[in-house]
Amino acid sequence: MLDAVVVGAGPNGLTAAVELARRGFSVAVFEARDTVGGGARTEELTLPGFRHDPCSAAHPLGINSPAFRAMPLERYGLEWLHAELPMAHPFTDGTAAVLSRSVAETAASLGPRDAGAYRRLVAPFLPKWDTLARDFMSLPLTALPRDPVTLARFGLVGLPPSTWLTRRFQDERAKTLFAGLVAHVMAPLNGFATGAIGLVFALAAHARGWPVARGGSQSISDALTGYLKDLGGLVHTDYEVKRLDDLPPARAYVFDTSPTALARIAGFGRYYEGYKYGPGVFKVDYALDGPVPWTAEEARVAGTVQIGANSTEIGAALSAASREGRAPDKPFMITVQPGVVDATRAPEGKQVFWAYGHVPSGWTGDLTDAMERQLERFAPGFRDRVLARATAGPPELAARNANYIGGDIASGAVCGLQIMLRPKLSLSPYSTPHPAVFICSSATPPGPGVHGMSGHNAAKAVWRRLRQT
C-alpha cells in the first residue's frame, strides 16, 4: 500500500508529491494526459521549431514561490530568464508605463504626479517581501504568520477594491497599469481584495522579476518530475481516473483537479455545488516572422506586455466577459514574448508570441479579429509578421485541461470571498468529506498561478493525517 496517490501532474500535484516524498512517504502520481504539466506545458502548436506555452508563460509567482525556492529545481534543468523589463503597458500615444525591477524606474514611468504615491505604496512591503509572500501564500491557517504586523498592514491596503487603492493616483497612466495587474486574474476591478492582487504582482516584479523558463513552461513541470523521481516517487501518464477504484490502495489520495471532477470521481455528490467558475479566455499562439513591431520602445524589451488603452477600457472588457455575458469589442489582453530572452523558442530570426483576452464562460465565438485589432493599435503592422496562429477558445481549453471548466484558467472565479476561501468556506480547505481524500489544485488557497503553493499547503494536511494514522 502506498502512503499517497496524487491525481493530476500539474504544478500543484507535482509539488504535493515532492513535499510528501521529501518526508519519506511513498508516492505515485497519475496523469490523464500523455505528458506531465497541467497548466505548465510547452508544445509545437503552429509550425515546426516554434515552441509555445498553451497556458502559463511568464512566472512572477513561480520564481517567488516559497515552495519552489526550497527545492533544487535548477539541478533538474529549470533556468529562469529575465527580460530587460518584466512588464510594459503601452499607450496609444507611443509611450508606455513599465513595471521594472527598479521601483524608481517604475515610479518615473508613471509621471511626476504619481511617482511619489507609487513609491509610498510599495515601500512598507518590499523589504519584507519574502516573509510577506510566505504568510500571504500559506493562508488560511496552514502556518502561523511570521510577520503578523506586516500581513495585517498589507490586508488594510489590499482587501478593499483596487478602485479604492488607485485613488492614490492622479493620472491615468498609473491607474491603467494597476488595473492591468488586477485583470491578470480576471477579477472585476471593484471586487473584494483586488487591491491585494495588483500589489502582489507589483511586489513580485520588484523582488525577483517576471521571468520565463528557458525552453518553455514545460521546464518547470519536468524539473519537478525529475526531482520527484530522484526522491523515489513514481509518475504514470496516459492514465485517466474516473473513480477511486481506478487507483491503487493508498493511505491518502490527493487531487490536483477541479472540485467538480473530484466530486464526480470520489462520489461526493453535490458537496461542491456552491463553487463558482469564472469567465473563460480566448487564447492565440503566434509564430511570427520577427519581433512584434511595438510603437513604444519599452514594450520591445519587456517579457510581458499588457494591452488596454486606459483603466475604463480594461474595466469594460472585464465587465463584458464576467457580468454581461458577451465578448468585449476591445478586449484587455495579456501578451508574452519569450523570444526577447530565449532564443530556443523559435528558429533564428523568428519569434513565438502568446496572447489571450477574456470572454464569457463557455463562449464559442472567435475573438481573433478583435484581439488583432487591439494589437494593431499599439503595434502597427503586427498582422504582417504573422506566419501562423493557433487559436483556442473556452471549449478547446477545457478539452485540453479538464480543470479549465468553461475556459476558466483560474480554476474558479476569483471574486468575493472565493478569492481566499475556496473551494468551500472551511478552516481546512484541502480536506474533503472523506478523511483520506484531499484537494490541492488552484481551486484551493492561494489560488491560480504556477507556484505550487496549493500543493505545498495541501501536503501539510496530508502528512499530518499520515502521521496520525
C-alpha positions as CSV (number, residue, x, y, z in Angstrom):
1,M,0.0,0.0,0.0
2,L,1.3,3.4,-1.0
3,D,1.3,6.3,1.5
4,A,-0.2,8.7,-1.0
5,V,-1.6,8.8,-4.5
6,V,-1.7,12.1,-6.4
7,V,-4.2,12.5,-9.3
8,G,-3.1,15.1,-11.8
9,A,0.5,16.1,-12.7
10,G,0.1,19.8,-12.8
11,P,2.5,22.1,-10.8
12,N,0.4,21.7,-7.7
13,G,0.0,17.9,-7.9
14,L,3.7,17.5,-8.5
15,T,4.6,19.9,-5.7
16,A,2.4,18.0,-3.3
17,A,4.0,14.7,-4.4
18,V,7.5,16.2,-3.9
19,E,6.7,17.5,-0.4
20,L,5.4,14.1,0.7
21,A,8.3,12.2,-0.9
22,R,10.8,14.5,0.8
23,R,9.4,13.4,4.1
24,G,9.9,9.8,3.4
25,F,6.4,8.8,2.2
26,S,5.8,6.5,-0.8
27,V,4.1,8.5,-3.5
28,A,2.7,7.8,-7.0
29,V,1.3,10.3,-9.5
30,F,-1.4,9.5,-12.1
31,E,-1.9,11.9,-15.0
32,A,-4.6,11.6,-17.7
33,R,-2.5,13.2,-20.5
34,D,0.5,11.6,-22.1
35,T,2.8,14.2,-20.6
36,V,3.1,15.9,-17.2
37,G,2.5,19.7,-16.9
38,G,-1.1,20.7,-16.5
39,G,-1.1,24.4,-17.0
40,A,2.7,24.4,-17.4
41,R,3.4,22.7,-20.7
42,T,5.2,23.6,-23.9
43,E,4.2,22.3,-27.4
44,E,4.7,23.0,-31.1
45,L,1.2,24.4,-31.8
46,T,1.9,26.3,-35.0
47,L,4.9,25.4,-37.1
48,P,7.9,23.0,-36.6
49,G,10.5,24.6,-34.3
50,F,8.1,27.1,-32.7
51,R,7.7,26.1,-29.1
52,H,4.6,27.6,-27.5
53,D,3.2,27.6,-23.9
54,P,-0.5,26.6,-24.2
55,C,-1.3,28.1,-20.8
56,S,1.1,29.8,-18.5
57,A,4.1,31.6,-19.9
58,A,5.5,34.3,-17.6
59,H,6.1,33.3,-13.9
60,P,6.2,36.1,-11.3
61,L,4.7,33.8,-8.7
62,G,6.8,30.9,-9.8
63,I,10.2,32.5,-9.1
64,N,8.8,34.0,-5.9
65,S,7.2,30.8,-4.7
66,P,8.4,29.7,-1.2
67,A,7.8,26.1,-2.3
68,F,9.8,26.2,-5.5
69,R,12.6,28.2,-3.8
70,A,13.0,25.4,-1.2
71,M,13.6,22.8,-4.0
72,P,16.8,22.3,-6.0
73,L,14.9,22.6,-9.3
74,E,17.9,24.2,-11.1
75,R,19.7,20.9,-10.8
76,Y,16.9,19.4,-12.9
77,G,17.1,21.9,-15.7
78,L,14.9,24.9,-14.6
79,E,16.5,28.2,-15.5
80,W,14.7,31.5,-15.1
81,L,15.4,34.0,-17.9
82,H,14.7,37.7,-17.3
83,A,13.8,40.3,-20.0
84,E,15.2,43.8,-19.6
85,L,11.8,44.8,-18.3
86,P,9.4,42.4,-16.5
87,M,6.3,44.2,-18.0
88,A,5.3,47.2,-20.1
89,H,1.9,48.7,-20.6
90,P,1.9,50.8,-23.9
91,F,-0.5,53.6,-24.6
92,T,-1.9,54.8,-27.9
93,D,0.4,57.9,-27.9
94,G,3.5,55.7,-28.3
95,T,4.7,55.9,-24.7
96,A,4.4,53.2,-22.0
97,A,4.3,52.7,-18.3
98,V,6.6,49.9,-17.0
99,L,6.9,47.5,-14.2
100,S,10.6,47.3,-13.7
101,R,12.8,45.6,-11.1
102,S,13.6,49.1,-10.0
103,V,11.0,50.9,-8.0
104,A,12.4,54.2,-9.1
105,E,12.2,53.4,-12.8
106,T,8.6,52.2,-12.4
107,A,7.6,55.3,-10.5
108,A,9.2,57.6,-13.1
109,S,7.3,55.9,-15.9
110,L,4.0,56.8,-14.1
111,G,4.6,60.5,-14.4
112,P,5.7,63.1,-11.8
113,R,2.4,63.5,-10.1
114,D,2.1,59.7,-9.2
115,A,5.8,58.7,-8.8
116,G,5.8,59.5,-5.1
117,A,2.5,57.8,-4.4
118,Y,3.7,54.6,-6.0
119,R,6.9,54.6,-4.0
120,R,4.9,55.1,-0.8
121,L,2.6,52.3,-1.8
122,V,5.3,49.6,-2.2
123,A,7.9,50.9,0.3
124,P,6.4,49.3,3.5
125,F,6.2,45.8,2.0
126,L,9.2,45.3,-0.4
127,P,11.9,45.0,2.3
128,K,9.8,42.3,3.9
129,W,8.6,40.6,0.7
130,D,9.9,37.1,1.4
131,T,8.2,36.8,4.7
132,L,5.1,38.5,3.4
133,A,4.9,36.2,0.4
134,R,5.2,33.1,2.7
135,D,2.5,34.4,5.0
136,F,0.2,35.5,2.2
137,M,0.5,32.3,0.2
138,S,0.2,30.0,3.2
139,L,-3.2,31.2,4.4
140,P,-5.6,30.2,5.8
141,L,-4.1,28.6,8.9
142,T,-1.6,26.2,7.3
143,A,1.1,28.1,9.1
144,L,1.1,30.9,11.7
145,P,2.2,34.3,10.2
146,R,5.8,35.0,10.7
147,D,5.2,38.7,10.5
148,P,1.5,39.3,11.5
149,V,2.0,43.1,11.7
150,T,3.1,43.4,8.1
151,L,0.5,41.0,7.0
152,A,-2.2,43.0,8.7
153,R,-0.9,46.2,7.2
154,F,-1.0,44.5,3.8
155,G,-4.6,43.5,4.4
156,L,-5.6,47.0,5.2
157,V,-4.2,48.2,1.9
158,G,-5.2,45.2,-0.3
159,L,-8.5,43.9,0.9
160,P,-10.6,46.9,-0.3
161,P,-11.3,47.0,-4.1
162,S,-8.5,48.1,-6.4
163,T,-10.6,51.1,-7.4
164,W,-10.1,52.4,-3.8
165,L,-6.4,51.9,-4.0
166,T,-6.0,53.7,-7.3
167,R,-7.5,56.8,-5.8
168,R,-3.9,57.4,-4.6
169,F,-3.0,58.1,-8.2
170,Q,-3.9,61.3,-10.1
171,D,-3.1,60.4,-13.7
172,E,-4.4,57.7,-15.9
173,R,-1.0,56.0,-16.6
174,A,-0.7,54.7,-13.0
175,K,-4.4,53.7,-12.8
176,T,-4.2,51.8,-16.1
177,L,-1.0,50.0,-15.2
178,F,-2.6,48.8,-11.9
179,A,-5.9,47.9,-13.5
180,G,-4.0,45.6,-15.9
181,L,-2.2,43.9,-12.9
182,V,-5.6,43.2,-11.3
183,A,-7.0,41.9,-14.6
184,H,-4.4,39.0,-14.7
185,V,-6.8,37.0,-12.5
186,M,-9.9,38.1,-14.4
187,A,-11.4,39.8,-11.3
188,P,-13.7,42.9,-11.7
189,L,-11.7,46.0,-10.7
190,N,-14.2,46.9,-7.9
191,G,-14.1,43.4,-6.3
192,F,-13.1,42.4,-2.8
193,A,-9.3,42.1,-2.3
194,T,-8.5,43.1,-5.8
195,G,-6.1,45.7,-4.5
196,A,-4.0,42.9,-3.0
197,I,-3.9,41.1,-6.3
198,G,-2.4,44.1,-8.1
199,L,0.0,44.8,-5.3
200,V,1.3,41.2,-5.1
201,F,2.1,41.3,-8.9
202,A,3.9,44.6,-8.5
203,L,6.0,43.5,-5.5
204,A,6.8,40.2,-7.2
205,A,8.3,42.1,-10.1
206,H,10.4,44.4,-7.9
207,A,11.6,41.4,-5.7
208,R,12.6,38.9,-8.4
209,G,11.0,39.8,-11.7
210,W,8.5,38.2,-14.1
211,P,10.7,35.6,-15.8
212,V,10.1,32.9,-18.4
213,A,11.6,29.4,-18.1
214,R,14.3,28.6,-20.6
215,G,12.7,26.2,-23.2
216,G,9.2,26.9,-22.1
217,S,7.0,26.3,-19.1
218,Q,7.3,22.6,-19.6
219,S,10.7,23.0,-17.9
220,I,9.1,23.7,-14.6
221,S,7.0,20.6,-14.7
222,D,9.9,18.5,-16.0
223,A,12.1,19.8,-13.1
224,L,9.5,18.9,-10.5
225,T,9.1,15.4,-12.1
226,G,12.8,14.8,-12.2
227,Y,13.2,15.8,-8.5
228,L,10.2,13.6,-7.6
229,K,11.6,10.5,-9.3
230,D,15.0,11.0,-7.6
231,L,13.1,11.0,-4.3
232,G,11.6,7.7,-5.2
233,G,8.2,8.9,-6.4
234,L,6.5,7.2,-9.4
235,V,4.8,9.1,-12.3
236,H,2.2,7.4,-14.5
237,T,1.0,9.3,-17.6
238,D,-1.9,8.5,-20.0
239,Y,-3.9,7.1,-17.1
240,E,-7.4,8.6,-16.7
241,V,-9.0,8.3,-13.3
242,K,-12.8,8.0,-13.4
243,R,-13.4,6.7,-9.9
244,L,-11.4,6.0,-6.8
245,D,-11.4,2.3,-7.6
246,D,-9.2,3.0,-10.6
247,L,-6.4,3.9,-8.2
248,P,-4.1,1.5,-6.2
249,P,-4.6,1.2,-2.5
250,A,-3.2,4.1,-0.5
251,R,-3.5,5.8,2.9
252,A,-4.2,9.2,1.2
253,Y,-5.5,10.4,-2.1
254,V,-4.6,14.0,-3.3
255,F,-6.4,15.5,-6.3
256,D,-5.0,18.2,-8.5
257,T,-8.3,18.5,-10.2
258,S,-11.3,20.8,-10.2
259,P,-13.8,20.4,-7.4
260,T,-16.4,19.3,-9.9
261,A,-14.1,16.4,-11.1
262,L,-13.2,15.4,-7.6
263,A,-16.9,15.2,-6.6
264,R,-17.6,13.0,-9.6
265,I,-14.6,10.7,-9.0
266,A,-14.9,10.4,-5.3
267,G,-18.7,10.2,-5.2
268,F,-19.3,13.4,-3.2
269,G,-22.5,14.3,-4.9
270,R,-23.3,18.0,-4.6
271,Y,-20.7,18.8,-2.0
272,Y,-19.0,21.5,-4.2
273,E,-22.3,22.7,-5.8
274,G,-21.7,26.2,-4.5
275,Y,-18.3,26.6,-6.0
276,K,-18.4,29.2,-8.8
277,Y,-16.3,29.2,-12.0
278,G,-15.3,32.5,-13.7
279,P,-15.1,33.8,-17.2
280,G,-13.1,32.0,-19.9
281,V,-10.3,33.1,-22.1
282,F,-9.6,33.1,-25.8
283,K,-6.0,32.3,-26.5
284,V,-3.9,32.8,-29.6
285,D,-0.4,31.5,-30.1
286,Y,1.5,33.1,-32.9
287,A,4.5,32.1,-35.0
288,L,6.0,35.5,-36.1
289,D,8.5,36.5,-38.8
290,G,10.4,38.7,-36.4
291,P,9.6,40.7,-33.2
292,V,6.3,42.4,-32.5
293,P,6.6,46.0,-34.0
294,W,5.6,47.9,-30.9
295,T,5.4,51.6,-31.2
296,A,6.6,52.1,-27.6
297,E,10.3,51.2,-27.2
298,E,9.8,49.9,-23.7
299,A,7.4,47.2,-25.0
300,R,10.1,45.8,-27.3
301,V,12.3,44.7,-24.4
302,A,9.6,43.6,-22.0
303,G,8.8,40.0,-21.3
304,T,5.1,40.7,-20.7
305,V,3.0,43.4,-22.4
306,Q,-0.4,44.4,-21.1
307,I,-2.9,45.7,-23.7
308,G,-5.6,48.2,-22.7
309,A,-5.8,51.8,-23.6
310,N,-6.9,53.0,-20.2
311,S,-8.5,51.8,-16.9
312,T,-12.0,52.4,-18.2
313,E,-11.5,50.3,-21.3
314,I,-9.9,47.5,-19.1
315,G,-12.8,47.6,-16.7
316,A,-15.4,47.5,-19.5
317,A,-13.7,44.4,-21.0
318,L,-13.7,42.6,-17.7
319,S,-17.3,43.5,-17.1
320,A,-18.4,42.4,-20.6
321,A,-16.9,38.9,-20.1
322,S,-17.8,38.3,-16.4
323,R,-21.1,40.2,-15.9
324,E,-22.7,40.9,-19.3
325,G,-22.1,37.6,-21.0
326,R,-20.6,38.9,-24.1
327,A,-17.2,39.2,-25.7
328,P,-15.6,42.7,-25.4
329,D,-15.2,44.8,-28.5
330,K,-11.8,46.0,-27.2
331,P,-10.5,43.1,-25.1
332,F,-8.0,43.6,-22.4
333,M,-5.1,41.4,-23.3
334,I,-2.1,39.9,-21.6
335,T,0.8,39.0,-24.0
336,V,4.1,37.4,-23.5
337,Q,7.1,37.5,-25.9
338,P,9.6,34.8,-24.7
339,G,11.9,35.4,-27.7
340,V,13.3,38.7,-26.2
341,V,15.4,36.5,-23.8
342,D,15.0,32.9,-25.0
343,A,16.3,32.1,-28.5
344,T,15.4,28.4,-28.1
345,R,11.7,29.0,-28.6
346,A,11.8,29.7,-32.4
347,P,14.1,29.4,-35.4
348,E,16.7,32.1,-35.8
349,G,15.1,35.5,-36.6
350,K,11.6,34.3,-35.8
351,Q,9.6,34.6,-32.6
352,V,6.7,33.0,-30.7
353,F,4.1,35.3,-29.3
354,W,1.5,34.4,-26.6
355,A,-1.8,36.4,-26.1
356,Y,-5.2,36.0,-24.6
357,G,-8.3,38.0,-23.9
358,H,-11.3,37.4,-21.6
359,V,-14.6,36.0,-22.8
360,P,-17.7,34.6,-21.1
361,S,-17.6,31.1,-19.7
362,G,-18.1,28.5,-22.4
363,W,-18.1,31.1,-25.2
364,T,-17.9,29.5,-28.7
365,G,-17.1,32.5,-30.8
366,D,-13.8,33.7,-32.4
367,L,-12.0,36.7,-30.8
368,T,-9.0,36.6,-33.1
369,D,-10.0,39.6,-35.2
370,A,-10.8,41.8,-32.1
371,M,-7.5,40.8,-30.5
372,E,-5.5,41.6,-33.6
373,R,-7.3,45.0,-34.0
374,Q,-6.2,45.8,-30.4
375,L,-2.6,44.7,-31.2
376,E,-2.5,46.9,-34.3
377,R,-3.4,50.0,-32.2
378,F,-0.1,49.5,-30.3
379,A,2.0,47.6,-32.8
380,P,1.0,48.7,-36.4
381,G,2.0,46.1,-38.9
382,F,1.6,43.2,-36.4
383,R,-0.5,41.2,-38.8
384,D,2.2,41.4,-41.5
385,R,4.5,39.5,-39.1
386,V,2.2,36.5,-38.6
387,L,3.4,33.2,-40.1
388,A,0.8,31.0,-38.4
389,R,-1.6,31.1,-35.5
390,A,-3.2,28.5,-33.2
391,T,-6.4,29.6,-31.6
392,A,-8.2,28.1,-28.5
393,G,-11.5,29.3,-27.1
394,P,-13.1,28.0,-23.9
395,P,-14.3,24.7,-25.4
396,E,-10.8,23.9,-26.7
397,L,-9.1,24.9,-23.5
398,A,-11.4,22.8,-21.4
399,A,-10.8,19.8,-23.7
400,R,-7.0,20.2,-23.3
401,N,-7.2,20.7,-19.5
402,A,-10.1,19.3,-17.5
403,N,-9.5,21.8,-14.7
404,Y,-10.4,24.7,-17.0
405,I,-14.2,24.4,-16.8
406,G,-15.8,26.8,-19.3
407,G,-12.3,28.0,-20.3
408,D,-11.7,29.4,-16.8
409,I,-7.9,29.1,-16.5
410,A,-8.1,30.2,-12.8
411,S,-10.0,27.0,-11.9
412,G,-12.6,29.0,-10.2
413,A,-13.9,32.6,-10.0
414,V,-11.6,35.0,-8.3
415,C,-14.2,37.2,-6.7
416,G,-15.8,37.8,-3.4
417,L,-14.8,35.6,-0.5
418,Q,-13.9,32.9,-3.0
419,I,-10.7,34.8,-3.6
420,M,-9.4,33.4,-0.3
421,L,-11.9,30.9,0.9
422,R,-12.0,28.3,-1.8
423,P,-13.4,25.7,-2.7
424,K,-15.5,25.8,0.5
425,L,-15.9,28.0,3.5
426,S,-13.7,26.0,5.7
427,L,-10.7,26.2,8.1
428,S,-9.3,23.2,6.3
429,P,-9.9,23.9,2.6
430,Y,-7.7,21.0,1.4
431,S,-9.8,18.4,3.3
432,T,-12.9,16.7,1.9
433,P,-15.9,14.7,3.3
434,H,-13.6,11.6,3.1
435,P,-10.8,11.7,5.7
436,A,-8.3,10.1,3.3
437,V,-9.1,12.3,0.3
438,F,-7.6,15.8,-0.3
439,I,-7.7,18.5,-3.0
440,C,-4.6,20.5,-3.9
441,S,-5.5,22.3,-7.2
442,S,-5.7,26.0,-7.9
443,A,-9.3,25.8,-6.6
444,T,-7.6,25.9,-3.1
445,P,-5.7,28.8,-1.5
446,P,-3.7,30.7,-2.5
447,G,-5.4,30.2,-5.9
448,P,-4.3,30.4,-9.5
449,G,-0.8,30.6,-10.8
450,V,2.2,28.4,-11.4
451,H,3.6,28.5,-7.8
452,G,2.9,25.1,-6.3
453,M,1.8,26.6,-3.0
454,S,-1.7,25.0,-3.2
455,G,0.1,21.6,-3.4
456,H,2.6,22.6,-0.7
457,N,-0.2,23.6,1.7
458,A,-2.3,20.5,0.9
459,A,0.7,18.3,1.5
460,K,0.9,19.7,5.1
461,A,-2.6,18.5,5.7
462,V,-1.8,15.1,4.2
463,W,1.3,14.4,6.2
464,R,-0.5,15.4,9.4
465,R,-3.1,12.8,8.5
466,L,-0.4,10.1,7.7
467,R,1.4,10.7,10.9
468,Q,-1.8,10.4,12.9
469,T,-2.6,7.0,11.3
